[in-house]
């Protein structure tokens, strides 16, 4: 029986991973929460209860993380999570702790985009790599993630239901995408591997890239069927909308630093994130299409 500790188990990805692994034979899932919560193991990282559970588990799946919307408040949030996790591990000269950390393709920022989330996730990776004498396993870089009960899709679904979800006219970027269930399946296979003695980076990506228009078409098909034809908006109109959102967000923050609306627009419509090519970095490809999001519901 493999006992697996999952941090961030209440989040969108973490819950999917925990639920999936819980259904697999031979795996005991420990869902971690810092504060008491039904169905979760609760303690503070580094205390006696934490040290005991870490010692009992065969692997730590770190799904804990802070997204771009919250990075505007704390620009080193993911780095801080990584530092706390490493500092909480018992010091044992004869043991390397097995870790799978969910990172992002943005951690490899080859074009040097001004992106607070990318910078923070890259620093988090560095924390783990700097402690590779104590860790073995994988820093799994993932792209945009969709799936069942995806709160990020709710605004699009509501607009589609009202017939007001337009496609975009203009030159827009394409992204890699995967589902939260595909992440869970990959982690299950990863747990079956027993020979990883080093800490390495890898990618889990869709074979094809998709644009926001591909997602919009899939949402409209899901709501209205194949015969529906959506209206269209020009890209400059969308850019103006995001500029208004940026101004409102800046005012709400008391004119403090807030890059969220600008970075979100650039991610959706302008940036093309690259992956790191190296013989030391594994590339895992999965079949994904936006229409698959609602399959199995």
Secondary structure as GFF3:
##gff-version 3
##sequence-region A 1 297
A	DSSP	beta_strand	2	7	.	.	.	ID=ss1
A	DSSP	alpha_helix	12	22	.	.	.	ID=ss2
A	DSSP	beta_strand	27	33	.	.	.	ID=ss3
A	DSSP	beta_strand	41	42	.	.	.	ID=ss4
A	DSSP	alpha_helix	48	56	.	.	.	ID=ss5
A	DSSP	beta_strand	59	62	.	.	.	ID=ss6
A	DSSP	alpha_helix	68	71	.	.	.	ID=ss7
A	DSSP	alpha_helix	77	88	.	.	.	ID=ss8
A	DSSP	beta_strand	97	104	.	.	.	ID=ss9
A	DSSP	three_ten_helix	105	107	.	.	.	ID=ss10
A	DSSP	alpha_helix	116	130	.	.	.	ID=ss11
A	DSSP	beta_strand	135	142	.	.	.	ID=ss12
A	DSSP	beta_strand	144	146	.	.	.	ID=ss13
A	DSSP	three_ten_helix	151	153	.	.	.	ID=ss14
A	DSSP	alpha_helix	154	161	.	.	.	ID=ss15
A	DSSP	beta_strand	167	169	.	.	.	ID=ss16
A	DSSP	beta_strand	177	179	.	.	.	ID=ss17
A	DSSP	alpha_helix	180	192	.	.	.	ID=ss18
A	DSSP	beta_strand	199	206	.	.	.	ID=ss19
A	DSSP	alpha_helix	212	224	.	.	.	ID=ss20
A	DSSP	beta_strand	232	234	.	.	.	ID=ss21
A	DSSP	alpha_helix	235	252	.	.	.	ID=ss22
A	DSSP	alpha_helix	260	269	.	.	.	ID=ss23
A	DSSP	beta_strand	282	286	.	.	.	ID=ss24
A	DSSP	three_ten_helix	290	294	.	.	.	ID=ss25
###
